[in-house]
Amino acid sequence: MNALTTAITGTETATGDSALAALIGFYRAFNACDLEALAANWMEGDAPSMDNPIGGIRRGWPAIREGYAKLFTGPARVEAAFHDFTSQGGSDWHLFVGREKGICMTPETTVDLRIRTTRWFMKVGGVWRQLHHHGSIEEPALLADYQRAIFGAPLEAPA
């Protein structure tokens, strides 16, 4: 396992065919609100999954895409950078575990984000694709502020 201190914003030069290049490509696409580039980054079909404080649990690329589309067309602008992370993998899988720092801006407010993040990539057909993302916010007040900025109010506990 390698610990990396460099922040990944998506502005880095991603050369070659590597999981790190795929990670950089994800942040480039996310920060540019580019759904087509995200589609090229994520696995297709029902295999991928995502779980985070805004998107909730989503299974399959169509549901994940819908979550990104709602975020990108809503009133908030969210930008993120991945930092303080470890990297480990094999010839066809790679796991990145670390933190995101970012910002959520709306016409009414700005929220500084701190999110624990895991991104898992698999090499499929010779291409690195994201299979799973998990993000969580450790600070209840920050989570409530972020959900308030996106949804207008904190989310209720699931039934």
Secondary structure by P-SEA (a helix, b strand, c coil): ccccccccccccccccccaaaaaaaaaaaaaaccaaaaaaaccccccbbbbcccccccccaaaaaaaaaaaaaccbbbbbbbccccccccccbbbbbbbbbbbbbcccccccccccbbbbbbbcccbbbbcbbbbbbccaaaaaaaaaaaccccccccc
